Amino acid sequence: MANTLKFGNGEWYGKKDTILAYNDENSNYKPLPFDFSRASKATVINKDGLIEEVGSGQPRIDYKDNTKGAMLLEPSRTNTIIRSNSVTAFNYGGNITNSDNTAISPDGTFNAMSLIPTTTQNIHRTGYNTTAGTYTENDIVTFSCFVKSNGYNFVSIGGFFGSEAAVFNISNGTLVSQQTNVINTKIVKFTNNWYRLSTTYTFQNGIGNGYLYAGIQVMDSETGYAFTGDGVSGVYGYGFQAEQGSYATSYIPTSGSAVTRLADACSNSGNDQVINSTEGVLYAEIAALADDLTRRDISISDGTNNNTIRFHYHAVSNEIRFQVRASGSATVNQAFSITDIKDFHKVAISYKSNDVRMFIDGVKVGTDTSATIPSGLDEISFNQGGTGQPFYGNVKDVRVYNTALTDAELKSLTQV
């Protein structure tokens, strides 16, 4: 048994347009580079827990709550808020005083905004009634921002009209309530008591006339929409983002126009010396970005979809599917439910003629005793084999073995 390809597990070697897997058999280090691409800048959480911008083509290793890091692969998204971190973009709301550069933000610099309710007895909110592009009715929109308490502990974010907002407690990091058109919400704690809040909702075009009409409302209690502020206390804000999609992706800074972060792609590592077409194991520790019912694959293949061994998130909620395809025909096709694909899971498929075994988190979930194994396997990619069904998610660890493993070995490899 040889672990012929290793990737991640705290050992990350990346530069522009490439990130390395490796083979260290017999203490002889052999690099096995992946081709990596992303034709735009992007942000990531660095080892200090701060938001950091990296250049075009630079792989991202995300250290959010994870000292070993995980490669982050995301789809293309556009932040339609034209100034994501300046009060000059706020053009809707009232009874709130907004100021730039008043506190240290989640990127570690003194560039956070302050949002201070006035002494008027009323609703205190601020936001956007125009963006760099309009939305159409029933678009799925996710609005997100970073918020920190500066005297007030409750905020509502999302759409101002059409029951599109949710209320959060930013002292204990909990969701308080959400309105009827909200699809999902998320609150994530960052450094120095910052939280990133997101609200995903179905856009109601008839109310907003195509414009976003979204932002943040400061509250003095769980239901305290209208109150008299003291003119001093409020909240801090940073990194406002509106994107079409069912979940918030990494922060996309803007400074005068909409910005698109293009998709990450990672493929074509390995060779026929480290990938055995007769028998072997493909293993990964992975977490999805969302349970959004889309295909997202990791495969070993001959560079096509015709000959491949793979597993993927499937178009069914919280499901992982294992497949083997030989000469264009599926010889193994089994799916299994898990608790939450957004959590990290350890997944392995051991393959050999008439002996395919599938493990998730230390449990054998499936077998196939009549499988034909494809020939010509010589690359590993974060897609289905070829270019389709790219993997989007977080990747802690990937390994390839050049022999099939025993059940005991597979259990140990995938044990959580």
Residue pairs with C-beta under 8 A, 6 or more apart in sequence:
1 401
1 402
1 403
1 405
1 409
2 25
2 401
2 402
2 403
3 399
3 400
3 401
4 23
4 25
4 273
4 274
4 275
4 276
4 400
4 401
4 402
5 21
5 22
5 23
5 32
5 269
5 270
5 274
5 275
5 380
5 398
5 399
5 400
6 21
6 22
6 23
6 24
6 398
6 399
7 20
7 21
7 22
7 34
7 269
7 395
7 397
7 398
7 399
8 68
8 69
8 70
8 71
8 285
8 395
8 396
8 397
8 398
9 68
9 285
9 396
9 397
10 67
10 68
10 69
11 22
12 19
12 59
12 61
12 69
12 71
13 19
13 20
13 22
13 31
14 20
14 36
14 58
14 59
14 61
15 58
16 55
16 56
16 57
16 58
17 35
17 36
17 37
17 57
18 33
18 34
18 35
18 36
18 59
19 33
19 34
19 36
19 59
19 71
19 266
20 31
20 32
20 33
20 34
21 31
21 32
21 33
21 34
21 269
21 270
21 380
21 398
22 29
22 30
22 31
22 32
23 29
23 30
23 32
23 274
24 30
32 269
32 270
32 271
32 274
33 269
34 266
34 267
34 268
34 269
34 381
35 265
35 266
35 267
35 268
35 269
36 57
36 59
36 264
36 265
36 266
37 57
37 264
37 265
38 56
38 57
38 58
38 261
38 262
38 263
38 264
38 265
39 56
39 57
39 262
40 56
40 260
40 261
40 262
41 53
41 54
41 55
41 56
41 261
42 53
42 54
42 58
42 60
42 74
42 250
42 252
42 261
42 264
43 51
43 52
43 53
43 54
43 250
43 251
43 252
43 253
44 51
44 52
44 54
44 60
44 61
44 62
44 72
44 250
45 51
45 52
45 62
45 63
45 64
46 52
46 63
47 63
47 67
47 69
48 108
48 191
49 63
49 64
49 190
49 191
50 106
50 107
50 108
50 191
51 105
51 106
51 107
51 108
51 239
51 251
52 107
53 253
54 60
59 71
59 264
59 266
60 71
60 72
60 250
60 264
61 69
61 70
61 71
61 72
62 69
62 70
62 71
62 72
62 394
63 69
64 188
66 396
68 396
69 396
70 287
70 394
70 395
70 396
71 266
71 394
71 395
72 250
72 264
72 394
73 264
73 265
73 266
73 382
73 390
73 391
73 392
73 393
73 394
73 395
74 249
74 250
74 261
74 263
74 264
74 289
74 392
75 245
75 249
75 263
75 390
75 392
76 260
76 261
76 262
76 263
77 243
77 244
77 245
77 249
77 252
77 260
77 261
78 133
78 243
78 244
78 252
78 258
78 259
78 260
78 261
79 241
79 242
79 243
79 252
79 253
79 254
79 258
79 259
79 260
79 261
80 131
80 132
80 133
80 212
80 242
80 243
80 244
80 258
81 89
81 128
81 131
81 132
81 212
81 240
81 241
81 242
81 254
81 258
82 89
82 131
82 132
82 254
82 256
82 257
82 258
83 89
83 254
83 255
83 256
84 239
84 240
84 241
84 251
84 252
84 253
84 254
84 255
85 105
85 111
85 113
85 238
85 239
85 240
85 253
86 100
86 113
86 255
87 98
87 99
87 100
87 113
87 126
88 100
89 128
89 240
90 98
90 126
90 127
90 128
90 215
91 128
91 129
91 130
92 126
92 127
92 128
92 129
92 160
92 213
92 215
93 124
93 125
93 126
93 127
93 160
93 215
93 217
94 122
94 123
94 124
94 125
94 126
95 117
95 118
95 120
95 122
95 123
95 124
95 125
95 229
96 115
96 116
96 117
96 118
96 124
96 125
96 126
96 218
96 234
97 114
97 115
97 116
97 117
97 118
97 231
97 234
98 113
98 114
98 115
98 116
98 126
99 113
99 114
99 116
100 111
100 113
101 110
101 111
101 112
101 113
102 110
102 112
102 113
102 114
102 236
103 110
103 112
103 114
103 148
103 150
103 236
104 110
104 112
104 192
105 111
105 112
105 146
105 194
105 236
105 238
105 239
106 146
106 190
106 191
106 192
106 194
106 196
106 238
106 239
107 238
111 238
112 146
112 148
112 236
112 237
112 238
113 236
113 237
113 238
114 150
114 234
114 235
114 236
114 237
115 126
115 216
115 218
115 234
115 235
115 236
115 237
116 150
116 229
116 231
116 232
116 233
116 234
117 124
117 152
117 218
117 220
117 227
117 229
117 230
117 231
117 233
117 234
118 124
118 229
118 231
119 228
119 229
119 230
119 231
120 228
120 229
121 226
121 227
121 228
122 226
123 217
123 225
123 226
124 217
124 218
124 219
124 227
124 229
125 156
125 160
125 215
125 216
125 217
125 218
126 215
126 216
127 160
127 212
127 213
127 214
127 215
127 216
128 211
128 212
128 213
128 214
128 215
128 240
128 242
129 208
129 211
129 212
129 213
130 211
130 212
131 211
131 212
131 242
131 258
132 257
132 258
133 258
134 210
134 211
134 212
135 141
135 203
135 205
135 208
135 210
135 211
135 212
135 244
136 203
136 205
136 210
137 203
137 204
137 205
137 206
138 202
138 203
138 205
139 202
139 203
139 205
139 244
140 183
140 200
140 201
140 202
140 203
140 244
140 245
140 246
141 159
141 200
141 201
141 202
141 203
141 212
141 214
141 242
141 243
141 244
142 198
142 199
142 200
142 241
142 242
142 243
142 244
142 245
142 246
142 247
142 248
143 157
143 158
143 159
143 198
143 199
143 201
143 212
143 214
143 215
143 240
143 241
143 242
144 157
144 196
144 197
144 198
144 199
144 239
144 240
144 241
144 242
144 248
145 157
145 196
145 197
145 216
145 237
145 238
145 239
145 240
145 241
146 190
146 194
146 195
146 196
146 197
146 237
146 238
146 239
146 251
147 155
147 157
147 168
147 170
147 194
147 195
147 196
147 197
147 216
147 235
147 236
147 237
147 238
148 170
148 192
148 193
148 194
148 195
148 235
148 236
149 170
149 171
149 193
149 235
149 236
150 233
150 234
150 235
150 236
151 230
151 232
151 233
151 234
151 235
152 218
152 219
152 220
152 233
152 234
152 235
153 169
153 170
153 171
154 167
154 168
154 169
154 170
154 176
154 218
154 219
154 220
154 221
154 222
154 224
155 167
155 168
155 170
155 197
155 216
155 217
155 218
155 219
155 235
156 165
156 166
156 167
156 168
156 216
156 217
156 219
156 225
157 165
157 166
157 168
157 197
157 198
157 199
157 214
157 215
157 216
157 217
158 164
158 165
158 166
158 179
158 182
158 199
158 201
158 214
159 165
159 181
159 199
159 201
159 203
159 204
159 208
159 212
159 213
159 214
160 213
160 214
160 215
160 217
161 204
161 207
161 208
161 213
162 181
162 201
162 203
162 204
162 207
162 208
163 179
163 180
163 181
163 182
164 179
164 181
164 182
164 199
164 201
164 202
164 203
164 204
164 214
165 178
165 179
165 182
165 199
165 201
165 217
166 175
166 176
166 177
166 178
166 179
166 182
166 185
166 197
166 199
167 175
167 176
167 177
167 178
167 219
167 222
168 174
168 175
168 176
168 185
168 187
168 195
168 197
169 175
169 176
169 222
170 187
170 195
170 197
170 235
173 187
173 189
173 195
174 187
175 185
175 187
176 222
177 222
178 185
178 199
179 201
181 201
181 202
181 204
182 199
182 200
182 201
183 200
183 201
183 202
183 246
184 200
184 246
184 247
185 197
185 198
185 199
185 200
186 196
186 197
186 198
186 247
186 248
187 195
187 196
187 197
187 198
188 195
188 196
189 195
190 196
194 236
194 238
196 239
196 248
198 247
198 248
200 245
200 246
200 247
200 248
207 213
212 242
214 242
215 240
216 235
216 237
216 240
217 225
218 229
218 234
218 235
219 225
219 227
220 227
220 229
221 227
239 251
239 253
241 248
241 251
241 252
243 249
243 252
246 290
246 292
247 289
247 290
247 292
249 261
249 289
250 261
252 259
252 260
252 261
253 259
263 390
263 392
264 392
265 382
265 383
265 390
266 381
266 382
266 391
267 379
267 381
267 382
267 383
267 387
268 303
268 379
268 381
269 379
269 380
269 381
270 300
270 378
270 379
270 380
270 400
271 378
271 379
272 376
272 377
272 378
274 400
274 402
275 300
275 377
275 378
275 379
275 380
275 400
275 402
276 377
276 402
276 403
277 373
277 374
277 375
277 376
277 377
277 378
278 352
278 353
278 373
279 350
279 351
279 352
279 353
279 373
279 402
279 403
279 404
280 300
280 350
280 351
280 400
280 401
280 402
280 403
280 404
281 348
281 349
281 350
281 351
281 399
281 400
281 401
281 403
281 404
281 405
281 410
281 413
282 298
282 299
282 300
282 309
282 310
282 311
282 348
282 349
282 351
282 380
282 399
282 400
283 346
283 347
283 348
283 397
283 398
283 399
283 400
283 401
283 413
283 414
284 298
284 311
284 346
284 347
284 348
284 395
284 397
284 398
284 399
285 344
285 345
285 346
285 347
285 395
285 396
285 397
285 398
286 298
286 344
286 345
286 347
286 391
286 393
286 394
286 395
286 396
287 341
287 342
287 343
287 344
287 345
287 393
287 394
287 396
288 296
288 313
288 341
288 342
288 392
288 393
289 342
289 392
289 393
289 394
290 342
291 317
291 318
291 340
291 341
291 342
293 315
293 316
293 317
294 313
294 315
294 392
295 312
295 313
295 314
295 315
295 384
295 389
296 312
296 313
296 389
296 390
296 391
296 392
296 393
297 310
297 311
297 312
297 382
297 383
297 384
297 385
297 388
297 389
297 390
297 391
298 310
298 311
298 312
298 380
298 381
298 382
298 391
298 398
299 308
299 309
299 310
299 380
299 381
299 383
299 384
299 385
300 308
300 309
300 310
300 377
300 379
300 380
300 385
300 400
301 307
301 308
301 309
301 310
301 374
301 377
301 379
301 381
301 384
301 385
301 386
302 308
302 374
302 375
302 376
302 377
302 378
302 379
302 385
303 378
303 379
303 385
303 386
304 385
304 386
305 325
305 328
305 384
305 385
305 386
305 388
306 325
306 327
306 328
306 374
306 385
307 325
307 326
307 327
307 374
307 375
307 376
307 377
307 385
308 323
308 324
308 325
308 374
308 377
308 384
308 385
309 323
309 324
309 325
309 349
309 351
309 373
309 374
309 377
310 322
310 323
310 349
310 384
310 385
311 320
311 321
311 322
311 323
311 347
311 349
311 358
312 320
312 321
312 323
312 384
312 389
312 391
313 319
313 320
313 321
313 341
313 393
314 320
314 321
314 335
316 335
318 337
318 338
318 339
318 340
318 341
319 335
319 336
319 337
319 338
319 341
320 335
320 336
320 338
320 341
320 345
320 347
320 360
321 333
321 334
321 335
321 336
322 332
322 333
322 334
322 335
322 336
322 349
322 356
322 358
322 366
323 330
323 332
323 333
324 330
324 331
324 332
324 333
324 349
324 351
324 356
324 368
324 371
324 372
324 373
324 374
325 331
325 374
325 385
326 372
326 373
326 374
326 375
327 374
331 368
331 370
331 371
331 372
331 373
332 356
332 368
332 371
334 358
334 365
334 366
334 368
336 358
336 360
336 365
336 366
338 345
338 360
338 361
344 394
344 396
345 360
345 361
345 416
346 359
346 360
346 361
346 362
346 413
346 414
346 415
346 416
347 359
347 360
347 414
348 358
348 359
348 405
348 410
348 413
348 414
349 356
349 357
349 358
349 359
350 356
350 357
350 358
350 359
350 404
350 405
350 410
351 371
351 373
351 404
352 373
352 404
353 371
353 372
353 373
354 369
354 370
354 371
355 368
355 369
355 371
355 404
356 367
356 368
356 369
356 371
357 364
357 366
357 367
357 404
357 407
357 410
358 364
358 365
358 366
358 367
359 365
359 410
359 411
359 413
359 414
360 414
361 414
361 415
361 416
362 411
362 412
362 414
362 415
362 416
363 411
363 414
364 407
364 410
364 411
380 398
380 400
382 390
382 391
382 395
383 389
383 390
383 391
399 413
405 413
